[in-house]
Protein backbone atom coordinates (compact mmCIF):
# COMPACT_ATOMS: atom_id res chain seq x y z
CA UNK A 1 0.00 0.00 0.00
CA UNK A 2 1.28 3.47 -0.91
CA UNK A 3 0.91 5.54 2.23
CA UNK A 4 1.82 9.18 2.80
CA UNK A 5 2.12 10.98 6.13
CA UNK A 6 1.92 14.78 6.17
CA UNK A 7 3.38 16.31 9.32
CA UNK A 8 1.64 19.68 9.61
CA UNK A 9 3.56 22.01 11.96
CA UNK A 10 3.20 25.39 10.21
CA UNK A 11 0.24 27.27 11.71
CA UNK A 12 -0.13 29.51 8.66
CA UNK A 13 -3.73 29.08 7.51
CA UNK A 14 -2.78 29.63 3.88
CA UNK A 15 -0.16 26.85 4.04
CA UNK A 16 -2.85 24.54 5.40
CA UNK A 17 -5.41 25.46 2.76
CA UNK A 18 -3.13 25.63 -0.27
CA UNK A 19 -0.79 22.74 0.53
CA UNK A 20 -1.88 20.35 3.26
CA UNK A 21 -5.57 20.36 2.37
CA UNK A 22 -5.26 20.62 -1.37
CA UNK A 23 -2.60 17.95 -1.72
CA UNK A 24 -3.98 15.42 0.76
CA UNK A 25 -7.49 15.62 -0.70
CA UNK A 26 -6.33 15.34 -4.31
CA UNK A 27 -3.80 12.62 -3.49
CA UNK A 28 -6.68 10.32 -2.60
CA UNK A 29 -9.15 11.51 -5.22
CA UNK A 30 -6.67 11.08 -8.05
CA UNK A 31 -5.18 7.85 -6.69
CA UNK A 32 -1.65 9.18 -6.16
CA UNK A 33 -1.63 7.51 -2.72
CA UNK A 34 -3.74 4.72 -1.26
CA UNK A 35 -3.77 6.26 2.21
CA UNK A 36 -2.98 9.77 3.46
CA UNK A 37 -2.58 10.75 7.10
CA UNK A 38 -2.33 14.38 8.19
CA UNK A 39 -0.61 14.76 11.56
CA UNK A 40 -1.52 17.91 13.47
CA UNK A 41 1.50 18.88 15.58
CA UNK A 42 2.26 21.84 17.84
CA UNK A 43 0.74 25.22 17.06
CA UNK A 44 -1.45 23.73 14.33
CA UNK A 45 -3.51 22.07 17.08
CA UNK A 46 -4.31 25.50 18.49
CA UNK A 47 -5.09 26.90 15.02
CA UNK A 48 -7.43 23.99 14.33
CA UNK A 49 -9.22 24.51 17.63
CA UNK A 50 -9.75 28.24 17.01
CA UNK A 51 -10.40 28.63 13.28
CA UNK A 52 -13.87 27.74 11.94
CA UNK A 53 -12.43 27.72 8.40
CA UNK A 54 -9.74 25.19 9.33
CA UNK A 55 -12.29 23.12 11.23
CA UNK A 56 -14.51 22.97 8.16
CA UNK A 57 -11.58 21.90 5.98
CA UNK A 58 -10.66 19.19 8.50
CA UNK A 59 -14.25 17.91 8.37
CA UNK A 60 -14.08 17.80 4.57
CA UNK A 61 -10.74 15.97 4.66
CA UNK A 62 -12.19 13.37 7.01
CA UNK A 63 -15.28 12.96 4.82
CA UNK A 64 -12.97 12.52 1.81
CA UNK A 65 -11.12 9.65 3.47
CA UNK A 66 -8.02 11.46 4.74
CA UNK A 67 -6.95 10.17 8.15
CA UNK A 68 -6.42 13.17 10.45
CA UNK A 69 -4.59 12.67 13.72
CA UNK A 70 -3.06 15.00 16.30
CA UNK A 71 -0.25 14.84 18.81
CA UNK A 72 -1.86 14.23 22.21
CA UNK A 73 1.02 15.81 24.13
CA UNK A 74 0.67 19.03 22.12
CA UNK A 75 -3.13 19.04 22.31
CA UNK A 76 -3.11 18.42 26.06
CA UNK A 77 -0.52 21.15 26.70
CA UNK A 78 -2.54 23.61 24.62
CA UNK A 79 -5.84 22.56 26.20
CA UNK A 80 -7.48 21.65 22.88
CA UNK A 81 -7.78 17.85 23.06
CA UNK A 82 -11.56 17.80 23.50
CA UNK A 83 -12.10 20.23 20.64
CA UNK A 84 -10.00 18.16 18.26
CA UNK A 85 -11.69 14.93 19.28
CA UNK A 86 -15.06 16.65 18.81
CA UNK A 87 -14.09 17.33 15.21
CA UNK A 88 -13.41 13.62 14.68
CA UNK A 89 -9.63 13.97 14.82
CA UNK A 90 -7.77 11.04 16.34
CA UNK A 91 -5.60 12.32 19.23
CA UNK A 92 -2.67 10.04 20.14
CA UNK A 93 0.92 10.24 21.31
CA UNK A 94 2.86 10.57 18.05
CA UNK A 95 6.49 10.45 19.23
CA UNK A 96 6.97 6.72 18.83
CA UNK A 97 4.88 6.34 15.63
CA UNK A 98 6.74 9.25 14.02
CA UNK A 99 10.05 7.64 14.94
CA UNK A 100 8.83 4.42 13.31
CA UNK A 101 7.89 6.29 10.14
CA UNK A 102 11.33 7.87 9.95
CA UNK A 103 13.27 4.70 10.76
CA UNK A 104 11.11 2.68 8.40
CA UNK A 105 11.84 5.03 5.50
CA UNK A 106 8.13 5.63 4.96
CA UNK A 107 6.95 8.65 3.01
CA UNK A 108 6.75 11.78 5.17
CA UNK A 109 6.05 15.29 3.94
CA UNK A 110 6.64 18.06 6.47
CA UNK A 111 4.83 21.36 6.18
JOLINDA-V805340 format. One line per field, one symbol per residue. ss: DSSP state (2 for helix, 1 for strand, 0 for the rest). Layout:
# JOLINDA-V805340
ss=???
This chain:
# JOLINDA-V805340
ss=001111110000222222222222222220000011111100222222220222222222222000111112222222002222220001110022222222200011110
